Amino acid sequence: PLQLLQPKTVPKRLGTSQKKQRDPQVPRSLIKEIFRYFVKMPVTRDALKIVEKCSERYFKQLSDDLEAYTHHAGRKTVEMADLEVLMRRQGLVTDKMPLNVLIERYLPLEYRKLLIPIAVSGNKVIPSK
């Protein structure tokens, strides 16, 4: 004898998604573009995956260190001085290679204008503090 087909019940969704929350990441395309710019030769997919993983770990450690410096100073906001201390500890900023030189060397003009104060006509300094 034929049995009647019973419709399957679909569980109701709760207000929240059941997907696992993911941490924000630097886009893969950006990492790939930056890495290929500096390498200037073909790179295999496996090598790019390793570079992505290393970049993720580097930025995680960087943010943890900046958070520790800010917390140690008794502030809730990361300041440029915190970043400069971190870069000094990493050996990127030295007395012979100050942060402003690195900014001028590696960042486009739009970002340089935001980070390095510039005197303009009318006795004004951009960016203002």
Buried (B, 14 or more C-beta within 10 A) or exposed (E): EEEEEEEEEEEEEEEEEEEEEEEEEEEEEEBBEEBBEEEEEEEEEEEBEEBBEEBBEEBEEBEEBBEEBBEEBEEEEBEEEBBBBBBBEEEEBEEEEBBBEEBEEEBEEEEBEEEBEEEEEEEEEEEEE
